[in-house]
Amino acid sequence: MNILYTVSNPYGLGADRWIWEGYRDAFEAEGHQFFTLSEFDNFERKVFEARPDLFMLDWNFFEKYASNIKPDFFAKIKEKFGTKIFC
């Protein structure tokens, strides 16, 4: 399964980094592909590259870094990849 997880800065010192690392390690230990979408990435491009089965989207991340994404974008990835979005 392809997992896409949003974290503002995977090199930061906040709790979001440690939570991200925990999810990453757990999913990879079970043999899943784990992709990270950070503030440094192109939002749409990264989603289409990862082709996620599960998209773990932090709403605060979305508001801050991807607020220009059209609402139909999420319907598109659900239809195209069967993505489940956890927000």
MOPAC internal coordinates of N, CA, C and O (Angstrom, degrees):
PM7 1SCF
backbone

  N    0.0000 0     0.00 0     0.00 0    0    0    0
  C    1.4401 1     0.00 0     0.00 0    1    0    0
  C    1.5278 1   108.00 1     0.00 0    2    1    0
  O    1.2310 1   120.62 1   -38.29 1    3    2    1
  N    1.3138 1   116.41 1   141.71 1    3    2    1
  C    1.4684 1   122.60 1   176.30 1    5    3    2
  C    1.5241 1   108.96 1   -95.91 1    6    5    3
  O    1.2310 1   121.18 1   -56.55 1    7    6    5
  N    1.3237 1   115.35 1   123.45 1    7    6    5
  C    1.4593 1   122.35 1   178.92 1    9    7    6
  C    1.5279 1   107.90 1  -112.05 1   10    9    7
  O    1.2310 1   120.37 1   -48.25 1   11   10    9
  N    1.3308 1   116.89 1   131.75 1   11   10    9
  C    1.4621 1   121.61 1   174.45 1   13   11   10
  C    1.5211 1   107.50 1  -118.66 1   14   13   11
  O    1.2310 1   120.80 1   -54.81 1   15   14   13
  N    1.3193 1   116.07 1   125.19 1   15   14   13
  C    1.4626 1   122.41 1  -174.55 1   17   15   14
  C    1.5214 1   109.24 1  -124.25 1   18   17   15
  O    1.2310 1   120.56 1   -44.63 1   19   18   17
  N    1.3298 1   116.54 1   135.37 1   19   18   17
  C    1.4661 1   119.73 1   178.34 1   21   19   18
  C    1.5235 1   110.33 1   -97.54 1   22   21   19
  O    1.2310 1   121.54 1   -46.84 1   23   22   21
  N    1.3194 1   114.65 1   133.16 1   23   22   21
  C    1.4666 1   122.02 1   173.04 1   25   23   22
  C    1.5294 1   106.40 1  -144.98 1   26   25   23
  O    1.2310 1   120.85 1   -48.79 1   27   26   25
  N    1.3169 1   115.98 1   131.21 1   27   26   25
  C    1.4671 1   119.52 1  -175.79 1   29   27   26
  C    1.5188 1   112.05 1   -54.41 1   30   29   27
  O    1.2310 1   120.80 1   126.26 1   31   30   29
  N    1.3191 1   116.08 1   -53.74 1   31   30   29
  C    1.4595 1   120.12 1  -177.64 1   33   31   30
  C    1.5286 1   109.34 1  -142.09 1   34   33   31
  O    1.2310 1   119.81 1   -74.91 1   35   34   33
  N    1.3308 1   117.98 1   105.09 1   35   34   33
  C    1.4630 1   120.14 1  -178.41 1   37   35   34
  C    1.5295 1   113.50 1   -68.19 1   38   37   35
  O    1.2310 1   119.96 1   176.61 1   39   38   37
  N    1.3183 1   117.69 1    -3.39 1   39   38   37
  C    1.4602 1   121.17 1   178.81 1   41   39   38
  C    1.5187 1   111.77 1  -109.79 1   42   41   39
  O    1.2310 1   120.72 1  -175.88 1   43   42   41
  N    1.3259 1   116.23 1     4.12 1   43   42   41
  C    1.4613 1   120.83 1  -178.13 1   45   43   42
  C    1.5157 1   112.21 1   -75.71 1   46   45   43
  O    1.2310 1   121.07 1     1.23 1   47   46   45
  N    1.3160 1   115.57 1  -178.77 1   47   46   45
  C    1.4538 1   121.11 1  -178.20 1   49   47   46
  C    1.5209 1   112.87 1  -111.27 1   50   49   47
  O    1.2310 1   120.17 1  -175.10 1   51   50   49
  N    1.3308 1   117.29 1     4.90 1   51   50   49
  C    1.4572 1   120.90 1  -178.76 1   53   51   50
  C    1.5241 1   112.74 1   -78.45 1   54   53   51
  O    1.2310 1   121.08 1   -10.25 1   55   54   53
  N    1.3149 1   115.54 1   169.75 1   55   54   53
  C    1.4620 1   121.67 1  -179.77 1   57   55   54
  C    1.5269 1   111.53 1   -61.45 1   58   57   55
  O    1.2310 1   120.38 1   149.06 1   59   58   57
  N    1.3356 1   116.87 1   -30.94 1   59   58   57
  C    1.4693 1   118.97 1  -179.83 1   61   59   58
  C    1.5281 1   111.81 1   -58.34 1   62   61   59
  O    1.2310 1   120.57 1   146.92 1   63   62   61
  N    1.3210 1   116.51 1   -33.08 1   63   62   61
  C    1.4681 1   119.45 1   178.12 1   65   63   62
  C    1.5267 1   111.10 1   -66.44 1   66   65   63
  O    1.2310 1   120.01 1   136.42 1   67   66   65
  N    1.3187 1   117.59 1   -43.58 1   67   66   65
  C    1.4683 1   120.88 1  -177.10 1   69   67   66
  C    1.5275 1   110.54 1   -70.35 1   70   69   67
  O    1.2310 1   120.41 1   144.41 1   71   70   69
  N    1.3141 1   116.81 1   -35.59 1   71   70   69
  C    1.4680 1   120.83 1   176.56 1   73   71   70
  C    1.5213 1   109.09 1   -65.54 1   74   73   71
  O    1.2310 1   120.42 1   134.34 1   75   74   73
  N    1.3305 1   116.81 1   -45.66 1   75   74   73
  C    1.4695 1   121.95 1   177.78 1   77   75   74
  C    1.5283 1   110.43 1   -57.45 1   78   77   75
  O    1.2310 1   120.08 1   133.63 1   79   78   77
  N    1.3416 1   117.45 1   -46.37 1   79   78   77
  C    1.4618 1   120.30 1   179.86 1   81   79   78
  C    1.5285 1   111.59 1   -62.07 1   82   81   79
  O    1.2310 1   120.32 1   141.54 1   83   82   81
  N    1.3112 1   117.00 1   -38.46 1   83   82   81
  C    1.4607 1   120.57 1   178.85 1   85   83   82
  C    1.5204 1   111.79 1   -63.19 1   86   85   83
  O    1.2310 1   120.65 1   132.23 1   87   86   85
  N    1.3301 1   116.36 1   -47.77 1   87   86   85
  C    1.4724 1   120.37 1   176.72 1   89   87   86
  C    1.5239 1   110.53 1   -61.55 1   90   89   87
  O    1.2310 1   120.47 1   133.89 1   91   90   89
  N    1.3128 1   116.71 1   -46.11 1   91   90   89
  C    1.4654 1   120.83 1  -178.96 1   93   91   90
  C    1.5234 1   111.01 1   -57.33 1   94   93   91
  O    1.2310 1   120.73 1   129.03 1   95   94   93
  N    1.3250 1   116.22 1   -50.97 1   95   94   93
  C    1.4647 1   120.21 1  -178.47 1   97   95   94
  C    1.5246 1   111.69 1   -62.05 1   98   97   95
  O    1.2310 1   120.47 1   139.06 1   99   98   97
  N    1.3284 1   116.71 1   -40.94 1   99   98   97
  C    1.4670 1   120.36 1  -178.49 1  101   99   98
  C    1.5224 1   111.61 1   -66.89 1  102  101   99
  O    1.2310 1   119.92 1   133.06 1  103  102  101
  N    1.3323 1   117.75 1   -46.94 1  103  102  101
  C    1.4648 1   120.53 1  -179.61 1  105  103  102
  C    1.5216 1   111.24 1   -65.86 1  106  105  103
  O    1.2310 1   119.86 1   137.62 1  107  106  105
  N    1.3253 1   117.88 1   -42.38 1  107  106  105
  C    1.4618 1   120.50 1   179.81 1  109  107  106
  C    1.5298 1   111.12 1   -66.62 1  110  109  107
  O    1.2310 1   119.65 1   145.32 1  111  110  109
  N    1.3173 1   118.27 1   -34.68 1  111  110  109
  C    1.4624 1   121.39 1   177.80 1  113  111  110
  C    1.5246 1   111.25 1   -63.34 1  114  113  111
  O    1.2310 1   120.67 1   152.76 1  115  114  113
  N    1.3332 1   116.32 1   -27.24 1  115  114  113
  C    1.4594 1   120.95 1   178.76 1  117  115  114
  C    1.5286 1   112.31 1   -91.27 1  118  117  115
  O    1.2310 1   120.64 1  -176.31 1  119  118  117
  N    1.3366 1   116.38 1     3.69 1  119  118  117
  C    1.4642 1   120.78 1   175.06 1  121  119  118
  C    1.5201 1   115.70 1    89.98 1  122  121  119
  O    1.2310 1   120.13 1  -168.05 1  123  122  121
  N    1.3110 1   117.36 1    11.95 1  123  122  121
  C    1.4621 1   120.71 1   178.67 1  125  123  122
  C    1.5297 1   110.93 1   -86.73 1  126  125  123
  O    1.2310 1   121.08 1   -25.22 1  127  126  125
  N    1.3180 1   115.54 1   154.78 1  127  126  125
  C    1.4650 1   121.47 1   173.02 1  129  127  126
  C    1.5216 1   107.04 1   -83.86 1  130  129  127
  O    1.2310 1   120.03 1   -51.44 1  131  130  129
  N    1.3239 1   117.55 1   128.56 1  131  130  129
  C    1.4611 1   121.97 1  -177.42 1  133  131  130
  C    1.5175 1   108.68 1  -120.33 1  134  133  131
  O    1.2310 1   120.78 1   -57.99 1  135  134  133
  N    1.3188 1   116.11 1   122.01 1  135  134  133
  C    1.4668 1   122.31 1  -179.97 1  137  135  134
  C    1.5214 1   108.77 1  -116.03 1  138  137  135
  O    1.2310 1   121.13 1   -32.45 1  139  138  137
  N    1.3206 1   115.44 1   147.55 1  139  138  137
  C    1.4543 1   121.62 1  -179.61 1  141  139  138
  C    1.5184 1   109.83 1  -115.51 1  142  141  139
  O    1.2310 1   121.18 1   -45.93 1  143  142  141
  N    1.3189 1   115.35 1   134.07 1  143  142  141
  C    1.4575 1   122.56 1   174.86 1  145  143  142
  C    1.5238 1   106.49 1  -114.25 1  146  145  143
  O    1.2310 1   120.43 1   -65.07 1  147  146  145
  N    1.3306 1   116.78 1   114.93 1  147  146  145
  C    1.4658 1   120.66 1  -177.49 1  149  147  146
  C    1.5290 1   110.23 1  -116.74 1  150  149  147
  O    1.2310 1   121.46 1    -2.11 1  151  150  149
  N    1.3084 1   114.82 1   177.89 1  151  150  149
  C    1.4660 1   121.01 1   178.90 1  153  151  150
  C    1.5276 1   111.83 1   -62.41 1  154  153  151
  O    1.2310 1   119.92 1   162.37 1  155  154  153
  N    1.3237 1   117.75 1   -17.63 1  155  154  153
  C    1.4545 1   122.08 1  -177.77 1  157  155  154
  C    1.5282 1   112.99 1   -87.13 1  158  157  155
  O    1.2310 1   120.05 1   171.63 1  159  158  157
  N    1.3325 1   117.50 1    -8.37 1  159  158  157
  C    1.4631 1   122.22 1  -175.74 1  161  159  158
  C    1.5224 1   111.92 1   -97.33 1  162  161  159
  O    1.2310 1   121.16 1   -22.37 1  163  162  161
  N    1.3185 1   115.38 1   157.63 1  163  162  161
  C    1.4567 1   121.62 1   169.70 1  165  163  162
  C    1.5259 1   106.39 1   -79.04 1  166  165  163
  O    1.2310 1   120.15 1   -63.77 1  167  166  165
  N    1.3184 1   117.31 1   116.23 1  167  166  165
  C    1.4619 1   123.01 1  -171.74 1  169  167  166
  C    1.5344 1   112.22 1   -54.01 1  170  169  167
  O    1.2310 1   120.45 1   120.50 1  171  170  169
  N    1.3189 1   116.74 1   -59.50 1  171  170  169
  C    1.4728 1   120.53 1  -176.07 1  173  171  170
  C    1.5228 1   111.86 1   -62.82 1  174  173  171
  O    1.2310 1   119.92 1   135.40 1  175  174  173
  N    1.3053 1   117.75 1   -44.60 1  175  174  173
  C    1.4625 1   121.09 1  -178.18 1  177  175  174
  C    1.5252 1   111.02 1   -60.80 1  178  177  175
  O    1.2310 1   120.63 1   135.49 1  179  178  177
  N    1.3238 1   116.41 1   -44.51 1  179  178  177
  C    1.4658 1   120.41 1  -178.43 1  181  179  178
  C    1.5337 1   111.12 1   -63.86 1  182  181  179
  O    1.2310 1   120.24 1   140.25 1  183  182  181
  N    1.3238 1   117.14 1   -39.75 1  183  182  181
  C    1.4651 1   120.41 1   178.88 1  185  183  182
  C    1.5219 1   109.97 1   -63.04 1  186  185  183
  O    1.2310 1   120.07 1   134.18 1  187  186  185
  N    1.3212 1   117.46 1   -45.82 1  187  186  185
  C    1.4671 1   120.34 1  -179.11 1  189  187  186
  C    1.5234 1   112.40 1   -69.17 1  190  189  187
  O    1.2310 1   119.75 1   149.39 1  191  190  189
  N    1.3204 1   118.08 1   -30.61 1  191  190  189
  C    1.4690 1   120.88 1   176.29 1  193  191  190
  C    1.5282 1   111.11 1   -70.22 1  194  193  191
  O    1.2310 1   119.98 1   139.25 1  195  194  193
  N    1.3188 1   117.65 1   -40.75 1  195  194  193
  C    1.4631 1   121.97 1  -176.51 1  197  195  194
  C    1.5283 1   112.23 1   -75.93 1  198  197  195
  O    1.2310 1   120.10 1   151.65 1  199  198  197
  N    1.3209 1   117.42 1   -28.35 1  199  198  197
  C    1.4747 1   121.74 1  -177.08 1  201  199  198
  C    1.5314 1   110.10 1    47.31 1  202  201  199
  O    1.2310 1   120.45 1  -119.82 1  203  202  201
  N    1.3300 1   116.74 1    60.18 1  203  202  201
  C    1.4635 1   119.72 1  -170.52 1  205  203  202
  C    1.5317 1   114.13 1   -71.16 1  206  205  203
  O    1.2310 1   121.73 1   -38.25 1  207  206  205
  N    1.3256 1   114.29 1   141.75 1  207  206  205
  C    1.4568 1   120.83 1   168.22 1  209  207  206
  C    1.5232 1   108.57 1   -83.25 1  210  209  207
  O    1.2310 1   121.18 1   145.15 1  211  210  209
  N    1.3357 1   115.34 1   -34.85 1  211  210  209
  C    1.4588 1   122.68 1   177.74 1  213  211  210
  C    1.5239 1   108.27 1  -130.18 1  214  213  211
  O    1.2310 1   120.92 1   -55.45 1  215  214  213
  N    1.3270 1   115.85 1   124.55 1  215  214  213
  C    1.4563 1   122.07 1   179.59 1  217  215  214
  C    1.5199 1   107.24 1  -113.95 1  218  217  215
  O    1.2310 1   120.55 1   -70.53 1  219  218  217
  N    1.3266 1   116.56 1   109.47 1  219  218  217
  C    1.4629 1   122.24 1   179.42 1  221  219  218
  C    1.5309 1   107.13 1   -94.08 1  222  221  219
  O    1.2310 1   121.49 1   -79.24 1  223  222  221
  N    1.3136 1   114.76 1   100.76 1  223  222  221
  C    1.4647 1   122.37 1  -170.60 1  225  223  222
  C    1.5175 1   110.86 1  -109.47 1  226  225  223
  O    1.2310 1   120.60 1   -60.31 1  227  226  225
  N    1.3028 1   116.47 1   119.69 1  227  226  225
  C    1.4613 1   123.02 1   174.87 1  229  227  226
  C    1.5234 1   107.33 1   -81.47 1  230  229  227
  O    1.2310 1   120.41 1   -60.00 1  231  230  229
  N    1.3313 1   116.82 1   120.00 1  231  230  229
  C    1.4633 1   120.44 1  -175.51 1  233  231  230
  C    1.5288 1   111.37 1   -61.54 1  234  233  231
  O    1.2310 1   119.73 1   142.33 1  235  234  233
  N    1.3208 1   118.11 1   -37.67 1  235  234  233
  C    1.4666 1   120.40 1   178.04 1  237  235  234
  C    1.5250 1   110.68 1   -63.33 1  238  237  235
  O    1.2310 1   120.39 1   140.93 1  239  238  237
  N    1.3241 1   116.86 1   -39.07 1  239  238  237
  C    1.4672 1   121.44 1   175.43 1  241  239  238
  C    1.5188 1   109.49 1   -59.62 1  242  241  239
  O    1.2310 1   121.10 1   132.04 1  243  242  241
  N    1.3166 1   115.50 1   -47.96 1  243  242  241
  C    1.4603 1   120.76 1  -178.46 1  245  243  242
  C    1.5312 1   111.09 1   -59.27 1  246  245  243
  O    1.2310 1   120.49 1   132.44 1  247  246  245
  N    1.3224 1   116.68 1   -47.56 1  247  246  245
  C    1.4633 1   119.88 1  -179.45 1  249  247  246
  C    1.5231 1   112.48 1   -61.23 1  250  249  247
  O    1.2310 1   120.58 1   142.17 1  251  250  249
  N    1.3137 1   116.50 1   -37.83 1  251  250  249
  C    1.4602 1   120.45 1  -175.91 1  253  251  250
  C    1.5242 1   113.52 1   -79.94 1  254  253  251
  O    1.2310 1   119.90 1   138.44 1  255  254  253
  N    1.3425 1   117.81 1   -41.56 1  255  254  253
  C    1.4600 1   120.28 1  -170.38 1  257  255  254
  C    1.5213 1   115.49 1  -111.13 1  258  257  255
  O    1.2310 1   119.86 1   167.52 1  259  258  257
  N    1.3218 1   117.88 1   -12.48 1  259  258  257
  C    1.4587 1   118.20 1  -174.69 1  261  259  258
  C    1.5251 1   112.21 1  -139.80 1  262  261  259
  O    1.2310 1   120.13 1  -150.99 1  263  262  261
  N    1.3090 1   117.37 1    29.01 1  263  262  261
  C    1.4593 1   120.53 1  -176.00 1  265  263  262
  C    1.5352 1   113.00 1   -66.06 1  266  265  263
  O    1.2310 1   119.95 1   167.25 1  267  266  265
  N    1.3240 1   117.70 1   -12.75 1  267  266  265
  C    1.4623 1   120.29 1   178.95 1  269  267  266
  C    1.5351 1   112.21 1   -87.63 1  270  269  267
  O    1.2310 1   119.60 1  -179.07 1  271  270  269
  N    1.3258 1   118.38 1     0.93 1  271  270  269
  C    1.4596 1   122.31 1   178.37 1  273  271  270
  C    1.5258 1   108.34 1   -73.96 1  274  273  271
  O    1.2310 1   120.63 1   -47.72 1  275  274  273
  N    1.3179 1   116.40 1   132.28 1  275  274  273
  C    1.4631 1   120.86 1  -179.31 1  277  275  274
  C    1.5286 1   110.23 1   -73.76 1  278  277  275
  O    1.2310 1   120.06 1   -35.42 1  279  278  277
  N    1.3309 1   117.49 1   144.58 1  279  278  277
  C    1.4709 1   120.94 1  -178.88 1  281  279  278
  C    1.5311 1   113.90 1   -56.02 1  282  281  279
  O    1.2310 1   119.82 1   147.78 1  283  282  281
  N    1.3178 1   117.96 1   -32.22 1  283  282  281
  C    1.4696 1   119.34 1  -179.27 1  285  283  282
  C    1.5305 1   112.61 1   -70.26 1  286  285  283
  O    1.2310 1   119.84 1   168.48 1  287  286  285
  N    1.3248 1   117.91 1   -11.52 1  287  286  285
  C    1.4661 1   121.69 1   177.12 1  289  287  286
  C    1.5242 1   110.56 1   -57.70 1  290  289  287
  O    1.2310 1   120.64 1   137.22 1  291  290  289
  N    1.3265 1   116.38 1   -42.78 1  291  290  289
  C    1.4584 1   120.38 1  -177.90 1  293  291  290
  C    1.5277 1   111.54 1   -70.08 1  294  293  291
  O    1.2310 1   120.29 1   142.67 1  295  294  293
  N    1.3043 1   117.04 1   -37.33 1  295  294  293
  C    1.4657 1   119.96 1   175.06 1  297  295  294
  C    1.5280 1   110.09 1   -63.56 1  298  297  295
  O    1.2310 1   121.03 1   142.65 1  299  298  297
  N    1.3269 1   115.63 1   -37.35 1  299  298  297
  C    1.4615 1   121.14 1   179.49 1  301  299  298
  C    1.5282 1   112.44 1   -62.86 1  302  301  299
  O    1.2310 1   120.32 1   134.12 1  303  302  301
  N    1.3389 1   116.99 1   -45.88 1  303  302  301
  C    1.4690 1   118.42 1  -178.61 1  305  303  302
  C    1.5257 1   111.13 1   -72.79 1  306  305  303
  O    1.2310 1   120.18 1   150.06 1  307  306  305
  N    1.3236 1   117.26 1   -29.94 1  307  306  305
  C    1.4698 1   119.52 1   175.90 1  309  307  306
  C    1.5228 1   109.99 1   -65.38 1  310  309  307
  O    1.2310 1   121.10 1   138.77 1  311  310  309
  N    1.3238 1   115.51 1   -41.23 1  311  310  309
  C    1.4627 1   120.56 1  -179.84 1  313  311  310
  C    1.5306 1   111.47 1   -71.81 1  314  313  311
  O    1.2310 1   120.40 1   135.12 1  315  314  313
  N    1.3144 1   116.84 1   -44.88 1  315  314  313
  C    1.4752 1   121.33 1  -174.02 1  317  315  314
  C    1.5274 1   112.30 1   -73.65 1  318  317  315
  O    1.2310 1   119.50 1   136.46 1  319  318  317
  N    1.3252 1   118.56 1   -43.54 1  319  318  317
  C    1.4685 1   121.74 1  -174.16 1  321  319  318
  C    1.5290 1   113.60 1  -111.21 1  322  321  319
  O    1.2310 1   119.78 1   170.94 1  323  322  321
  N    1.3411 1   118.02 1    -9.06 1  323  322  321
  C    1.4515 1   119.98 1  -174.71 1  325  323  322
  C    1.5188 1   112.19 1    73.63 1  326  325  323
  O    1.2310 1   120.81 1  -155.66 1  327  326  325
  N    1.3210 1   116.06 1    24.34 1  327  326  325
  C    1.4681 1   122.73 1  -175.43 1  329  327  326
  C    1.5271 1   111.67 1   -64.65 1  330  329  327
  O    1.2310 1   121.46 1   -45.06 1  331  330  329
  N    1.3116 1   114.81 1   134.94 1  331  330  329
  C    1.4662 1   122.41 1   170.19 1  333  331  330
  C    1.5210 1   105.80 1   -99.02 1  334  333  331
  O    1.2310 1   120.63 1   -47.47 1  335  334  333
  N    1.3254 1   116.41 1   132.53 1  335  334  333
  C    1.4601 1   120.69 1  -177.35 1  337  335  334
  C    1.5149 1   109.16 1  -110.17 1  338  337  335
  O    1.2310 1   121.16 1   -57.01 1  339  338  337
  N    1.3278 1   115.38 1   122.99 1  339  338  337
  C    1.4519 1   122.86 1   177.20 1  341  339  338
  C    1.5148 1   106.43 1  -109.96 1  342  341  339
  O    1.2310 1   120.95 1   -63.16 1  343  342  341
  N    1.3301 1   115.78 1   116.84 1  343  342  341
  C    1.4604 1   119.38 1  -174.38 1  345  343  342
  C    1.5064 1   110.13 1  -120.50 1  346  345  343
  O    1.2310 1   120.10 1   180.00 1  347  346  345

